[in-house]
Amino acid sequence: MSGKAASLNLGLNRLLEGTLLSYGQLFFSQRKLLAYILLFVSFIDGYAGLSGLVAVIVTQVTSHLLGLDHEGIRTGVYSFNSLSVGLCLGTYYQFNLPFLAILICGALLSLLFTVWFYGSLAPKGLPFLSFPFILSVWLILLAARSYAALLLSERGIYSYNDLYSFGGQGFVDAIMSFETMSLPGYLDIYFKSVGAIFFQYSLSVGIIASLALLLYSRIAFMLSLTGFYTGFLFYSAVGGNMTELTYSYIGFNFILSAIAIGGFFIIPSTASFVLVLIVTPLIAVLNSSLAVALSVVQLPLYSMPFNLMVVMLIYFLRFRIFPNGLHLTGIQHYSPEENLYTFSTGLERFRNSTYVLMELPFYGNWKVTQGYDGEHTHKEEWRHALDFMICDEYGNFYQNGGLELKDYYSWQKPVTAPADGLVVDIHAHVEENPPGKVNLENNWGNSIVLKHSEHLYSQLSHLYINSFKVSLGDYVKRGDIIATLGNSGRSPYPHIHFQVQSTPFVGSPTIAWPISYYLKKDENRDTQLVSFKTPSKEDIISNVETCSLLKESFLFTPGQILRWEINQKGKSSIVKWVVGVNAYNQSYLFCEKTSSYAYLLNNGTMFYFLSFKGDTQSLLYHFYMGCYQVLLGYYPKVVVKDQLPISSIPASPITVIQDFIAPFKRLIRINYEMEYSGIDNPVNPKSIILRSRVRTSVWGVAQKRNSYTIELSNNRFLSFEVKTNQRKITAFLMQDKPEDFLPN
């Protein structure tokens, strides 16, 4: 296929996918199965469905021709409001040529309003929702009063003749079986309110759409019930006019608002469900008041209460200082379950993570002799500081009696930069103290302050006189030697004083800041990996020393291509992965064969996979599971432990149960462990073997276990082996080609 033909094919696929996903966007979803069901539902009223489809196609093609961003076209962001415009107008008017012209105008108006609202609200972190639809339809309805060629629909809400012409007698019978069902009023109104989202006030549409919503998301379905029945009970309690719920079934405002607030823009939780209970009566007030106001100009209410409440609430929440259980969604996964599972797992993994990674300011093993809230110093405004000294295996800090400075193991050892930064302050001329003596006039002694970002500095004190390797204004990298340790200032024995602060002066008040990654010796002298914590007194700790073989192997460069030969049950196949970067600046591996994505993060010390989307039978899925977290240094006694999100495993009856109670309780745990099991040369390794395990448990009872073996050689992957209860897969990374390192 030529480059031009391939580009045309890619553009057509993008338009078709965006057309489909426009339907899913009505329920905040990008799931294709849900979109197909909603596409079918829209055609239960054939002319309304046709009008909606025409409006989407017009918007998609126009967006492409005018050069709007491809991702917005592919996901239906620009066209889902046009879909609502088409569905609405197709319900109002007869389908003829004048109507088609007005329909196209409505679709284009919706596109213009969409881009305008998108550009206005997105920089403030606010969604544009269905504002473009409301304004476009209002303008069309007002203008249509002057257009004699536009004819109001006379076919009624449902025309069985029309249904027959679209789907035959079987289709008519299926729809009638729904429509003739006898349900309690509160159920009838709920289902018809769901159907009203598609401008079809029909029991059959509502039931099918509700089942589709349940299939897509158990949390979204529960929220729809919570929001609707809270509004229903509020109307009953205050003696409200119940015809407001039955006329045009505007109860869909409660349903959409509950899903948006409780699980889409806010991470689902007990607090988000409580928020839905609190906010829904306010939406009811908006329903009633706006309906009265709009009746003056004879315009329908539609989804205006939903739009106003959701945007105002998100805007309000962005002003908070403390989340108090309500966490706005960061990266949107277009599923309440995935939003929750990814967030909760990320909270456990990166609870104390920081935007600047601080490491320990030394080489080798040192002991914490004074921690935060120390017994000698480190008090009040200076309470968040650490002191370090070197000790031998017996806990001694010196030899030969410790009468001279040179007897101390810490004396004149290199002091390193804890993070990249600019040298902003140096005190270098304070004389050294003999052991046991202190200098109270120059309390901090020889010190250096490094600026790491705005309002973030580190200070290292009690350094050796005139031993600095850097000068004011120099930029240093993490791990660079900046001085040697002395015994200046208020220091009776050679030790490093380390603190983080928000101002650039020696002696500034301190702030709490964790060490990103370090190794700690336990009581048995075994090594433990610690992440984003503050060491405590008596801890013997050291920095993680990374291994070039591990670092290079897990360094995935955008544009890089990896080709794997897979052997399974005697059959061989080839898959290709491409390394890319998305709009959130997240790197990912993309499998072309299965259209699967594995999102990743590499900070130089640790490699993480963040999330997976796609085929859970693919090699990429198992690679995501088997390399979920990798320490980029070889430590045979260190076990890296983590937990995967529940959305990582295929759906099953137990995961469905978990989905229903996920905002309140977690039943399923997916535990990950990795060990370093083989190396050919500890000093300059050419080959390393890693082994990992993933165990799924329900209520603490193990249900499933996968094991993985990763072999690295010559700064690249050599092989990847998968063992599950059902199968064994062995994959070999094929030899690189020159084009494998060129951008696509």
URGI-V558283 format. One record per backbone hydrogen bond with DSSP energy under -1.0 kcal/mol. NH is the residue of the N-H (numbers start at 1). CO is the residue of the C=O. If there is no record, write none. Layout:
nh	co
NH	CO
NH	CO
//
This chain:
nh	co
6	2
7	3
8	4
9	5
10	6
11	7
12	8
13	9
14	10
15	11
16	12
17	13
18	14
19	15
20	16
21	17
22	18
23	20
25	21
26	23
27	24
28	25
29	24
35	31
36	32
37	33
38	34
39	35
40	36
41	37
42	38
43	40
44	41
49	45
50	46
51	47
52	48
53	49
54	50
55	51
56	52
57	53
58	54
59	55
60	56
61	57
62	58
63	59
64	60
65	61
66	62
67	64
68	63
73	69
74	70
75	71
77	72
80	76
83	79
84	80
85	81
86	82
87	83
88	84
89	85
90	86
92	88
93	89
94	151
100	96
101	97
102	98
103	99
104	100
105	101
106	102
107	103
108	104
109	105
110	106
111	107
112	108
113	109
114	110
115	111
116	112
117	113
118	114
119	115
120	116
121	117
122	118
124	121
125	122
126	121
131	128
134	130
135	131
136	132
137	133
138	134
139	135
140	136
141	137
142	138
143	139
144	140
146	143
147	144
150	147
153	92
163	159
164	160
165	161
166	162
167	163
168	164
172	168
173	169
174	170
175	171
176	172
177	173
179	175
180	176
181	178
188	184
189	185
190	186
191	187
192	188
193	189
194	190
195	191
196	192
197	194
198	195
199	196
200	195
202	200
206	202
207	203
208	204
209	205
210	206
211	207
212	208
213	209
214	210
215	211
216	212
217	213
221	217
222	218
223	219
224	220
225	221
226	222
227	223
228	224
229	225
230	226
231	227
232	228
233	229
234	230
235	231
236	232
237	233
238	234
240	235
244	241
245	242
246	242
247	243
252	249
253	250
255	251
256	252
257	253
258	254
259	255
260	256
261	257
262	258
263	259
264	259
265	260
267	327
273	269
274	270
275	271
276	272
277	273
278	274
279	275
280	276
283	279
284	280
285	281
286	282
287	283
288	284
289	285
290	286
291	287
292	288
293	289
294	290
295	291
299	294
304	301
307	303
308	304
309	305
310	306
311	307
312	308
313	309
314	310
315	311
316	312
317	313
318	314
319	316
320	317
326	323
329	265
339	335
340	336
341	337
342	338
343	339
344	340
345	341
346	342
347	343
348	344
349	345
350	346
353	350
359	418
362	360
366	541
367	389
368	539
369	387
370	387
373	383
382	379
383	380
385	383
386	498
387	370
388	496
389	367
392	396
395	392
399	407
402	399
407	404
408	405
409	397
411	408
412	485
413	410
415	483
416	361
417	480
421	476
422	451
423	474
424	449
425	449
427	447
433	487
436	492
437	434
439	489
445	442
447	427
448	460
449	425
450	458
451	422
452	456
453	456
456	453
457	501
458	450
459	499
460	448
461	497
462	444
463	446
464	484
466	428
467	464
469	482
473	423
474	471
476	421
479	417
480	477
482	415
483	415
485	413
486	462
490	443
491	489
496	388
497	461
498	386
499	459
501	457
508	505
510	381
511	500
515	533
516	358
518	530
519	542
520	528
521	540
522	526
525	522
528	520
530	518
532	516
533	515
538	368
539	536
541	366
542	519
547	632
551	547
552	548
553	549
554	550
555	552
556	554
559	579
560	557
561	740
562	577
564	575
565	732
566	573
567	730
568	571
571	568
573	566
575	564
577	562
578	590
579	560
580	588
582	586
585	582
588	580
589	598
590	578
591	596
592	576
595	591
596	591
597	613
598	589
599	611
600	587
601	608
603	606
607	630
608	601
609	628
610	599
613	597
618	615
622	618
623	619
624	620
625	621
626	622
627	623
630	607
632	605
638	635
640	674
642	672
644	670
648	645
649	646
656	652
657	653
658	654
659	655
660	656
661	657
662	658
664	661
665	661
669	697
671	695
672	642
673	693
674	640
675	691
677	689
678	689
680	687
688	712
689	678
690	710
691	675
692	708
693	673
694	706
695	671
696	704
697	669
698	701
699	667
701	698
703	696
704	696
706	694
707	723
708	692
709	721
710	690
711	719
712	688
713	716
714	686
718	711
719	711
720	731
721	709
722	729
723	707
724	727
729	722
730	567
731	720
732	565
733	718
734	563
740	737
741	738
742	739
//
